[in-house]
C-alpha cells in the first residue's frame, strides 16, 4: 500500500506528458495550416471560419464536461470582461497574426510569435507592477537579437528586414496576446468557459469586419478545411489539452519545457509540406529567441 501514492503520481505524470506532447504536436502544425488556408482565403475570411468552428468545438467540450450550466451563474461584470477580452483575442490578435502570416514566410512568422513571453515580461512592469531583473534584461536582449537575425535573414550589415510590415505585425501580435494574458489574470471564470465566451463574443465582430473589408469565404474545400482545422485544434482542443497537462503534472517546469520542441517540429512541417527552404539564419534566430525564453524561465 505504501507504493500506491507513488504509482498514482507516476500515472498522473505520464498522462500529463501525453497531454503536453499532444498539445505540442498540434502547435507544430498550425503554422502550416495557416499558410495553406491563406492560399485560398484572406486573413479575415480565415478568422471567420476558424472562430465559428472554434465556438462550436468549445461548446461541445463544455457540454461533455458538464460546464455549460456555469453560463447561468456568471455575473454581468464577468461577461463584460469576457467580451472585452474577446475583442483582443481572437478578434484583433488573429487579424494581426494572420495578416503577418500572409506577408511573411512561415519560417519567419512562426518563430517571431514566440517572443510573446518576452513581451509579457515587459508589459508586466507597468501593468502588474513587477520589476525586471538582470536576468530578465539579458533574456530580452538575447531574444530580440534573435528577432533581428531572423527578420533580416542574415543581412545584418544593411539591416534589410525583407517585409518590415509583416515583421511589425508579427511582433505586434505578441503585444496583443500579452495584454490578453494579463487581462485574464484577474478572471475567476473557468478557463475553458472564458475562452468559449471570448470567441463567441468576438464572432459578430469578425463577421462585420469580414463583410465590410472582404467578403464571405469562397467555397474552396482546401481553404475551408484548413481554416476549420485551425478552429478545432489551434483555438480549441490544444487549449484544453494543455490545461489538462498543467493540472495533472507534478512539475509545471517539465511540462513547460515541452513548448521548446514545437517550433523545431514546425519547421520540419513547413519544409516538407509548404516546400519552404529553411535558411540557416532561421535556426540561428530561433535558437536565440528560445534561448532568451529559457533564460527568463529559469530566472522565474
N, C-alpha and C positions, 0 to 999 in steps of 0.2 A: 504493500500500500504506500510505502514511503516514496516509491518511484513514480506514483501516479501523477503528482503535480509536474514532475519533470517531463513525463510523457505528454501531458496536456500542453505544456508550454512549447515543447518541440513541435507538436501538431499545429498549434496556433502559428508558430513562426513559419512552418512550411506553407501553410495557407496564405500567410502574409506575403511570402516570396512569390507564390503563384499569382496572386492578385497583382502584386507590384510588377512582375515581369510581363504579365498580360497587358497592363497599362502602358509599360514602356514600348512593347511591340506595337500597340495601337498608335502611340505618339510618333513612332518611327515611320508610320505610313501616311500621316496626314499631309505632310509637305507635298508628297507625290500626288495625293488625292486632290489637293488644292490646285496644282498645276494642270492636272487632267481636266478638272471641272472648268478651269478658266480658259481652256482651249475652245469651249463651246458656249460658256456663259460669261457675262461680265461680273464684276465683283459684287454688285447689288443683287443681281439675279441669283448668284451663288449663295449669298447670305439669306435671301428669301426662302429658297428651297431648304437649305440646311437648318434654318431657325424653325420652320414649320415642322420638319421631321423631328428635330430635337424636342420640341414641345410635346409631340405625340409619344416619343420614346420615354421622356422623363415622366409623363403622366402614367404610362404603362408600368414603369419601375415603381412609382409611388403606389399605384394600385396593388402591385404584387407585394409591396412592403406593408400594405395596410395603412398608409400615411395620408391618403387623400382627405380623410376626415379632419386632419390637422388644419386644413384651409379655413374651416369654420371658426377655429379658435384664435385666428390671427387678429391682432389689433390693427386699427386703421393706420397707426404710425408705422407699424412694421410693413404693411402693404405698400405704403408710400415709399419707405426705404427701398423695398424690392423693386418698385417701379423706377426710382431714380437710378439705382444701380444697374437695372436693365438697360437704361439709356447709355450707360458706359459700356457694359458687356451684356449682350452681344452687339448692340446697335453700333456705337461708334468704334469700339475696338476692332470688330471684324471687318467693318467697312475699310478702316485704315490698313489692317493687316492684309486683307485680300487684294486691295489696290497695290500694296507693296509687292505682293507675290506676282501680280500681273506685270509689274515693271522690272523685276529682278529675276535672275536665275534662282532656282530653288536652293542651290548650294550656297547662295549668299543670304537670301531672305531667312532661311531656317535658322542658321547659327545666330544671326543678329537678334532674333526673337529671344534667344537665351540670355540676353543681357537684362531681362526684366528683374531678376533678383538683385542686380546691382542698382537698377533704377529704384527699386523698392527701398533699398537701404538709404539712398539719397533723399527720397521723399519722407522717410521716417523721421528725419531730423526736424523739418519744420512742422510736419503734421502730427507726429506722435511724440515729439519732444525727446527723441533718442539722440545719442551722441555717436559720432564716428570715431572709432579707434584708429590707431596707426595701421593695424592690420586691415581694417576696412578700407582705408585710403589706398593702401598698397593693392588690395584686391581690385578696387575701382580702376586704378591706373593700368593694371595688368589686363583686365577685361577690355577696357577701351583701346588699349594698344592692339588687341585682337580685332576690334571693330575696324580700326584703321587699316590693318593688314588685309582683312577680309574684304573691306569695301573697295580698296584700291587694287585688289588682286595682284599685289606685289609691286605696283608702280608707286613706290613710296617717295621717290625723289621729286616727282612733279605733282604728287597728291591728286592723281586723277581718280575721282570717285565713281567713274563709269556712269551711273544713273543717280545723281545726288537726291532727286526727289524720292526715288524708291528707297534709298538708304534712310532718308529723313523719316519717311512713313514707317519703315520697319522699326526704327528706334522710337518713333512717336507712339507706336502701338504698345511698346513696353511701358511707357509713361501712363497710358490709359489703363493697362492691366494692373499696374502697381496701385493706381488710385482706386480701382475696383476692389483690389485685395484689402487695402487699408479700410475702405468703406465697409467691408464685411466683418472687420474685427469687432465691431460693436453690435453685431446681429446675433440674437439668441434663437433665430429660426432654424429648424432642421436644415442642414446644408443642401440636401437634395431638393427639398421643398423650396428653399430660397432660390436655387438655380432654376427650377421649373418656373417660378414666378418671374425671375429676371427675363427669361426667354419668352414667356407668354406676354409680358407687358411690352417687350421690345417688338414683337411681331407686327402690330399695327404700324409702328414707326418704320419698320423695314419695308412693309408693303407700300406705304405712302411714298417713301423715298424712291423705291423702285419704279412706281408708276410715274412719278414726277421727272426723274432723271434718267430712266432707262425704259423698261417695258417688261411685260411678263416673260418669263423664261421660255425659250423656244423648245419645241418638243424633240429634243435631241437625247436619245437614250443614254449615250455615254456620259454626257454632261450632267444629266439629271441623276443618274446612278452614282456618279462621283460626289455630287452635292449631297445626295441622301446619305451616302457613306459618312461624309463629314458630319452631318446632323446626328446620325446614330452613334458614331464612335467618338469623334473629337469632342462633340458638345454634349454627350450624354453618358454612354457606357463607361468611358475612360474615367470620368469624374467619380462615378460610383465605385468602380474597381479600386481606384487609388484611395478613396476614403475608407473602403473596407480593409485595404492593406495596412493603412496607418492605424486603424482601430485594433487590428489583430496583432501587430508586431510588438515584440518585446524591446525593440531598438529602432526608434524612428530614423536614426542616422543610417543604419544598414539599409533600410528601405529607400531612404532619400538618396543614397549613393547610386541606386539603380538608374536614376534620372540621367546620369552621365553616359549611359550606354545608348540612349535614344538618338542623339544627333549623329553618331557614327553609323548606327544601323540605317538611319535615314539617308545618309549619303550613299550607302550601298544601293538602296532602292532608287534614289534619284539617278544614279549612274545606269543601273540596269533597266529600269522601266522608262524613265524620261529620256535616257540617252545623253545626259549631260556629261561632258568630260570634266572630272573633278580635278581642279588645279591644286598644286602643292600648297599654294597660299591659302586655300580654303581650309586645309588641315591645320596649317600653322595658326591661322586666325581663330579657328575653333578651339584649338588646344589652349590658346591664351585666354579666350573668353571663359571656357570651362575651368581653367586653372584659377582665374580670378574668383569664380563662383565657389570653387572648392576651398580656396584660401579663406574666403569670407565665412563659409560654412563651418570650417574648423574653428575659426575665431568665435562663432556664435555658440 
